[in-house]
Amino acid sequence: MKNIITLKLGDVETTALIPVAIKANETLSKNPRVKDPMAVEIVKHLNVDTRQFDKFLSREGVIARTVMLDRTVREFVAANPDAVIVNLGAGFDNRFERVDNGRITWFDIDLPDLIAARRKAFPERERVTMVAANILENSWIGLVKNAASAKSAPLMFIAEGLFMYLTMEEIGTLLNLLKNNFEHGILMAEQNCPMMVKKQKYHDTVSKTNAVFKSGTNSARELEPLCPGIRVAEEHSFNEEMRKHSLRAKLFALLLPNINDRWATLVW
């Protein structure tokens, strides 16, 4: 990989350091639940102290969402081997390597400063396109449309660690952008709760950044009125995975069942 000397990231983009630090440390653990060698290499080359980004609850949450989403994406790829998958707010995510079947087309989209850093870390790869763009604007839409049309392929969009940094109005803008430009699609969107927005100063890792949570839902069905025609197919708490691995996580799931983040599958 290319050397990363310095990072110049905005407040929200800095939160991309949290999952990459956690995945790196998990990969190096004795019995890793997630293996991401690229995360290990990225952390080696970062000119930042990532220790503040690897705390227990964030670590268990990131690992849970990675395991759950990887499983869902693999199932989608197995059913749709020529799929086009769009990673919205990609950060330093390397899911493509974990789910690739040799045929899918993949887009990693994020703001310009993050994509500039990402280009230093990730090599150019066949069937993967990195796009510097604001996801709330339509500058990236044509690239994805052309790829999907060329393959007559189904579309999946991923919004991991994204919606909480958008207002409900901005989420509505994104949902309508997707619905109005793509006839059919699936969106896997991470949700957090309103209480976390109110208590974000106590978050064990995001509080170490200048990022601000802007929205939360008690149910992803609160998103449906933002874009008529989009509906929630299913929703799962990260607790479902977290509680399998430690007593502390099991107690968290038991005592605070509605606090943890959730995966919602939205379809149209």
C-alpha positions in Angstrom: 0.0 0.0 0.0 1.0 3.6 -0.4 2.3 5.5 2.6 -0.1 7.8 4.4 1.9 10.6 5.9 -0.8 12.9 7.2 -4.6 13.1 7.2 -6.6 16.2 6.7 -10.2 15.1 7.5 -13.3 17.0 8.3 -15.2 16.5 11.6 -17.5 13.7 10.4 -14.9 12.1 8.1 -12.6 11.7 11.2 -15.1 9.2 12.6 -13.9 6.8 9.8 -10.8 6.3 12.0 -13.0 4.5 14.6 -14.0 1.4 12.6 -10.6 1.1 10.9 -8.8 1.1 14.2 -11.2 -1.4 15.7 -11.0 -3.8 12.7 -7.2 -3.6 12.7 -7.1 -4.6 16.4 -9.7 -7.3 16.0 -7.8 -8.8 13.1 -4.7 -9.0 15.2 -6.6 -10.6 18.1 -6.3 -14.3 19.0 -9.7 -15.3 17.7 -10.8 -12.5 15.3 -14.4 -12.3 14.4 -13.5 -10.0 11.5 -10.4 -10.2 9.4 -9.3 -7.1 7.7 -5.6 -7.1 6.8 -6.0 -3.8 5.0 -7.1 -2.1 8.2 -4.0 -3.3 9.9 -1.8 -1.8 7.1 -3.8 1.5 7.2 -3.4 1.9 10.9 0.4 1.2 10.6 0.7 4.1 8.2 -1.6 6.6 9.9 -0.1 9.7 11.5 -2.6 9.6 14.3 -3.1 7.9 17.7 -5.9 5.5 17.1 -6.1 4.1 20.7 -8.8 6.6 21.6 -11.0 5.1 18.9 -11.0 1.5 20.2 -13.2 1.3 23.3 -15.4 -1.6 24.4 -18.9 -0.7 23.3 -17.8 0.9 20.1 -15.6 -2.1 19.4 -18.4 -4.6 20.0 -20.8 -2.4 18.0 -18.5 -2.1 15.0 -17.7 -5.8 15.0 -21.4 -6.7 15.3 -22.4 -4.5 12.4 -19.6 -5.7 10.3 -20.5 -9.4 10.8 -24.2 -8.8 10.3 -23.7 -6.6 7.2 -21.1 -8.9 5.6 -23.5 -11.8 6.0 -26.3 -9.9 4.4 -24.2 -8.6 1.5 -22.8 -12.1 0.9 -26.4 -13.4 0.7 -27.3 -10.7 -1.7 -24.3 -11.4 -3.9 -25.0 -15.1 -3.9 -28.5 -14.4 -5.2 -27.3 -11.7 -7.6 -23.8 -12.5 -8.7 -23.6 -9.5 -11.1 -24.9 -7.0 -8.6 -23.8 -3.4 -8.4 -23.1 -2.3 -4.8 -22.7 1.3 -3.7 -21.0 2.1 -0.4 -22.2 5.5 0.7 -19.9 7.2 3.1 -17.3 4.5 2.5 -14.6 5.8 4.9 -11.7 3.2 5.0 -14.1 0.3 4.7 -12.8 -2.8 2.8 -16.0 -4.8 2.6 -15.4 -5.5 -1.1 -12.5 -7.8 -0.3 -14.6 -9.8 2.1 -17.7 -10.3 -0.2 -16.3 -10.2 -3.7 -17.3 -13.1 -6.0 -15.2 -12.0 -8.9 -18.2 -10.5 -10.8 -19.8 -7.7 -8.7 -19.2 -4.0 -9.5 -18.5 -1.8 -6.5 -18.5 1.9 -5.8 -16.9 3.6 -2.7 -18.3 7.1 -2.4 -17.3 9.7 0.2 -16.4 13.4 0.5 -13.2 14.6 -1.3 -10.9 14.7 1.7 -11.7 11.1 2.7 -11.4 9.8 -0.8 -8.1 11.6 -1.1 -6.9 9.7 2.0 -8.5 6.5 0.8 -6.6 6.7 -2.5 -3.3 6.7 -0.6 -4.3 3.6 1.2 -6.1 1.5 -1.4 -4.7 0.4 -4.7 -6.8 0.7 -7.9 -8.8 -2.5 -8.2 -10.7 -3.9 -11.1 -14.5 -3.5 -10.6 -14.0 -1.0 -7.8 -14.5 2.7 -8.4 -13.7 5.4 -5.7 -15.8 8.5 -6.2 -15.3 11.9 -4.4 -18.7 13.3 -4.1 -21.4 14.6 -1.7 -23.9 11.8 -1.6 -26.8 14.3 -1.2 -26.0 15.7 -4.7 -26.5 13.9 -8.0 -22.9 14.1 -9.4 -22.3 10.4 -8.7 -25.6 9.1 -9.9 -24.7 8.8 -13.6 -21.7 6.5 -12.9 -23.8 4.1 -10.9 -26.7 4.2 -13.4 -24.4 3.4 -16.3 -22.8 0.5 -14.5 -26.2 -1.0 -13.5 -27.6 -0.5 -17.0 -24.6 -2.1 -18.7 -25.0 -5.2 -16.6 -28.8 -5.2 -16.1 -27.9 -5.7 -12.5 -29.7 -5.3 -9.2 -28.5 -2.5 -6.9 -27.7 -2.5 -3.2 -26.7 0.7 -1.4 -25.0 0.6 2.0 -25.1 3.5 4.5 -22.9 2.4 7.4 -22.2 4.9 10.2 -23.8 7.6 8.1 -27.4 8.5 8.9 -26.7 9.7 12.4 -24.5 12.5 11.0 -27.4 13.6 8.7 -30.5 15.5 9.7 -33.9 13.9 9.0 -34.3 16.4 6.1 -31.0 15.3 4.6 -31.9 11.6 5.0 -35.1 12.4 3.1 -33.0 14.1 0.4 -30.9 11.0 0.0 -33.8 8.6 0.0 -35.6 10.6 -2.7 -32.4 10.9 -4.7 -32.2 7.1 -4.7 -35.9 6.5 -5.4 -36.1 9.1 -8.2 -33.0 7.8 -10.0 -33.1 4.1 -9.6 -36.3 2.2 -10.4 -35.6 -0.6 -7.8 -33.0 -1.0 -5.1 -32.1 -2.1 -1.6 -30.6 0.2 1.0 -28.9 -1.2 4.1 -29.0 1.7 6.6 -27.6 1.9 10.1 -29.9 3.6 12.6 -29.2 5.0 16.0 -31.7 6.2 18.6 -32.8 9.7 19.7 -31.4 9.1 23.2 -27.9 8.7 21.8 -28.3 12.0 20.0 -29.1 13.7 23.4 -26.4 11.8 25.2 -23.7 11.9 22.6 -21.1 13.5 24.8 -21.0 10.2 26.7 -20.3 8.2 23.5 -17.0 6.3 24.2 -15.4 7.1 20.8 -17.4 9.7 18.8 -17.1 12.1 21.7 -13.3 12.0 21.1 -14.0 13.7 17.7 -15.7 17.0 16.8 -18.5 15.1 14.9 -22.1 15.7 16.0 -25.0 13.2 15.8 -27.9 15.0 14.1 -30.7 12.5 14.1 -32.0 9.2 15.5 -35.0 7.0 15.2 -36.8 4.6 17.5 -37.9 2.6 14.4 -36.7 2.8 10.8 -40.4 3.1 9.9 -40.0 6.8 10.8 -38.0 7.1 7.6 -40.9 5.9 5.3 -42.8 9.2 5.3 -39.6 11.0 4.1 -39.9 9.2 0.7 -43.2 7.6 -0.3 -42.5 4.3 -2.1 -39.6 3.3 0.1 -40.6 0.8 2.8 -38.8 -1.0 5.6 -38.4 -4.8 4.9 -36.7 -5.7 8.2 -34.7 -4.2 11.1 -32.2 -5.9 13.5 -30.4 -4.6 16.6 -26.7 -5.0 16.8 -27.5 -6.6 20.2 -28.4 -9.8 18.3 -24.7 -10.3 17.5 -23.1 -8.5 20.4 -24.7 -10.6 23.1 -23.1 -13.8 21.7 -19.6 -12.8 22.6 -19.3 -11.4 26.1 -21.2 -11.2 29.4 -20.8 -7.4 29.4 -22.4 -7.2 26.0 -25.1 -9.5 27.0 -25.9 -7.4 30.0 -25.9 -4.2 27.9 -28.4 -5.9 25.5 -30.5 -7.0 28.5 -30.5 -3.7 30.4 -30.5 -1.2 27.5 -32.2 -3.1 24.7 -33.2 0.0 22.7 -30.0 2.0 23.0 -27.9 0.1 20.5 -27.7 0.8 16.8 -29.7 -1.2 14.3 -29.6 -2.3 10.7 -32.6 -1.5 8.6 -33.3 -2.9 5.2 -35.2 -0.4 3.0 -36.6 -1.4 -0.4 -38.3 0.2 -3.3 
